[in-house]
Amino acid sequence: MSRKNARETLYKLVFEYLFTKEINEQTEGMLLLDASLSDDDKDYIRKCYQGIAANYDELTARIIKYTTGYASVDRLVKGDLTAMLISAYELAFCPEIPASVSISEAVELVKQFSTSKSSGFVNGVLASINKEGR
């Protein structure tokens, strides 16, 4: 399975996390049963899911810093925030993933799962985070 598909699985987990603010091991276990996921994909999903939860406040602070007009992450479209959290985590904690790939995949996720106007917004925020430095 490609990393793109692993990101879609991670997207589902992080999206749920935004509503509960808790790791859901049952959902994680169910999604990781997908036979098309390689062991590397599963490791990536687990690492990022746990990492996003553990660093949620830091990641959201970085995101909100570049979202003009939004006082808090609660005002952001959940689909956009989910993709930005994944990419912000990768930018900060996964140096093996090129920034351009991480940002591009986040934009593709919002094109698939969020609003029609989200891609430009998400791209701009993540580009600003990337400029700030890994």
C-alpha positions in Angstrom: 0.0 0.0 0.0 1.3 3.5 -0.6 2.0 6.1 2.0 -0.9 8.1 0.5 -3.3 5.3 1.6 -1.7 5.1 5.0 -2.3 8.8 5.4 -6.0 8.4 4.6 -6.2 5.8 7.4 -4.3 8.2 9.7 -6.6 11.0 8.6 -9.6 9.0 9.8 -8.0 8.4 13.2 -6.9 12.0 13.7 -10.4 13.3 12.6 -12.0 11.2 15.3 -9.4 12.4 17.8 -10.4 16.0 17.2 -13.9 15.2 18.7 -12.8 13.1 21.7 -9.3 14.3 22.4 -8.5 10.7 23.2 -6.7 7.9 21.4 -9.3 5.3 20.4 -7.5 2.0 20.4 -10.6 0.2 19.2 -10.9 2.3 16.1 -7.1 2.1 15.6 -7.1 -1.6 15.8 -10.1 -1.9 13.4 -8.5 0.3 10.8 -5.1 -1.5 11.1 -6.8 -4.8 10.3 -6.8 -3.7 6.6 -4.9 -6.4 4.9 -3.6 -4.0 2.3 -1.5 -2.1 4.9 2.1 -3.1 5.1 3.9 -3.4 8.4 5.7 -0.1 7.5 2.4 1.6 6.9 1.1 0.4 10.2 4.2 1.6 12.0 3.8 5.0 10.3 0.1 5.2 11.3 0.8 4.3 14.9 3.8 6.6 15.2 2.0 9.6 13.8 -1.3 9.0 15.6 0.4 8.7 19.0 2.7 11.6 18.1 -0.1 13.9 17.1 -2.0 13.1 20.3 1.1 13.7 22.4 2.0 16.9 20.7 -1.5 18.2 20.0 -1.1 21.6 21.8 2.3 22.3 20.2 1.0 21.4 16.7 -2.2 23.4 17.0 -0.2 26.4 18.3 2.0 26.3 15.1 -1.1 26.0 12.9 -3.1 28.8 14.5 -0.1 31.1 14.3 -0.6 31.2 10.5 -4.4 31.2 10.3 -5.3 34.9 10.1 -8.7 35.6 11.6 -9.0 32.5 13.6 -8.7 32.9 17.4 -8.6 29.2 18.1 -8.5 25.8 16.4 -12.1 25.2 17.3 -13.1 27.7 14.5 -11.2 25.7 11.8 -13.0 23.2 9.6 -12.2 19.9 11.2 -11.2 18.3 7.9 -8.7 21.1 7.2 -7.3 20.9 10.8 -6.9 17.1 10.5 -4.8 17.3 7.3 -2.8 20.2 8.8 -2.1 18.3 12.0 -0.7 15.3 10.0 1.5 17.5 7.9 2.6 19.7 10.8 3.6 16.6 12.7 5.5 15.2 9.7 7.3 18.6 9.2 8.3 18.7 12.9 9.0 15.0 13.7 9.6 13.1 10.4 12.6 14.6 8.7 12.7 11.5 6.4 9.5 12.8 4.7 10.3 15.7 2.3 8.3 18.8 3.2 7.0 19.2 -0.3 5.5 15.6 -0.2 3.9 16.2 3.2 2.3 19.5 2.2 1.2 18.1 -1.2 -0.4 15.1 0.5 -2.2 17.3 3.0 -3.6 19.4 0.1 -4.8 16.2 -1.6 -6.5 15.0 1.6 -8.5 18.2 1.9 -9.5 18.0 -1.7 -10.9 14.6 -1.0 -12.4 15.0 2.5 -13.0 18.7 3.1 -14.4 21.8 1.4 -13.7 23.0 -2.1 -11.9 26.1 -0.8 -9.7 24.3 1.6 -6.7 23.4 -0.6 -5.3 26.9 -1.0 -5.8 27.7 2.7 -4.2 24.5 3.9 -1.3 24.9 1.4 -0.7 28.5 2.6 -0.7 27.6 6.3 1.6 24.6 5.9 4.0 26.5 3.6 4.3 29.1 6.4 5.0 26.5 9.0 7.6 24.9 6.7 9.3 28.3 6.2 9.5 28.7 9.9 11.8 25.7 9.9 11.7 22.0 10.6 
